Amino acid sequence: MKKHALLLVLFTILFLVISVTAGCKAKRPEQTTPEQAESENDSTQEDALEPSTDPSTEDETMDPSTEEEAEEADELSDENETSAEKEKGDDTSADKSDPQKVNGKEGTSQNDNTTAILLPPRTDYKWTYHGFAEYGHEMVLESINKKGSETISVVKGSVFDMSGGESNRDLSFTITYTAKPGVLLQNTTGTALMDTAFRNLELIRTPLKKGTSWTQKTKDAAGKEITLKSTITDVREENGQKIYTVLYKDTASDYYEKREIKERVGVLSYEKLYMDKEGNFTMGYYIYYPGTGFKNRLEINNYLPEVEKQLIYTGFAEYGHKGALKRISSTSNDAIYEFNGVYQDGSGIEDKFTVRYYIDYIKGTVTERVMSSTRFDPPEVNSKLHNVVILKTPFEQGKTWSHSTRIEGKEYKLTAEIKEFDPVTGKIKVTYTVRGVPGYFQNTYIEERTFEPNRGMIQFANLMPGDIPISENDAKDKAKLEKALAGHMFSYSLYEEQ
């Protein structure tokens, strides 16, 4: 009996030990949910990189940003830019009408304005659309204004004139997007835009996920009341940005509309059912990516030559060099390109050089910096200018800019001017002038560059040191002086491939 009792006690102790051990093993370190991990990893506007310093706005020449600063950043760089001009508009919102039903429930208040991410983060964004029956339109984000919990973005544009100028129709339009907590509204003005002028149309509502649906009572341009049943029918991802497909259906007819909306871009495509007594058919438009983006980015990138393609330059006194452009980094705010070249001239010595081009899309500048040269120290490649802004938007004749630069180690003020701009070919000729430089005619260093779309710099010329054989009287004649200067220039140009 005692033996039986002893065994019972031992089994009881063993059971307790196992229970305690199992309890210890069950305790795990606190886990992070996928939602928490995503929240912790999400980059904010503070994470976006600052653009490189622009010498054209500084008293002193500044080096462009370092390689570490040039690493690719998230294109979402919400800069809280606001326009000085306040868009007054109509503040009446759909929220003042009948209560909205989201997924069959009364609309709930939102604590954050997540719909603002569906539009570009700063002004000067340009959209180009092509569509049904040769339809097309362009528009530009003119202003972004914060008003309490709302973000109001005003877009202005015009529909392409397919009549060749014969139509007297007003082709201009305005779209006002109002991002409120939980909803993005659209209002339009203008009669030429292929879009229905629904008042305070709710483009999308949160939660931004497939299956979200809501109803809205609104009115068309004629004042007719319509009830729309809207649903997010699809969510997909493209280059790290989500694209939402939204279907809007009239509850009283077959009429519908469909839009694709992309984060930080806006509407990608639009489709609607055109209803007529003779029959119904679909029509719409879609985004044209080559013509869409921030204006400065579109303008500057238009002048970049094809990357990794060999470029050959030949010129004065058997001079020549060849090389290729490669992209180091590129974001919506800035980019870095690098040209690795080799001299091929009468010396027979194939010295190498590296030049970098720092592009600031926000300021609209292209800054050239010679990184290395086995022929010159400090490094130079024909130009005597160091860290020079070779281009600055807008590209138009008479555009000027200035900044500090160095020649032979001494600091000077450089003034650049777009002397010529051909609106047909896009060819740009820029003159760079630095006064007070000893050793040059009239103590003035002059440099000229010509740029062409899709080819980059096609011509280079700079004034050589020394005097010029021209009389004082002839030097007062602009045409004679320009001819004399041209005869004293070192120059080369891009080789024309046959």
Summary of the structure (lengths in Angstrom):
residues: 498
radius of gyration: 31.7
end to end distance: 111.1
largest distance: 135.7
contacts: 1428
relative contact order: 0.10
helix: 16%
strand: 43%
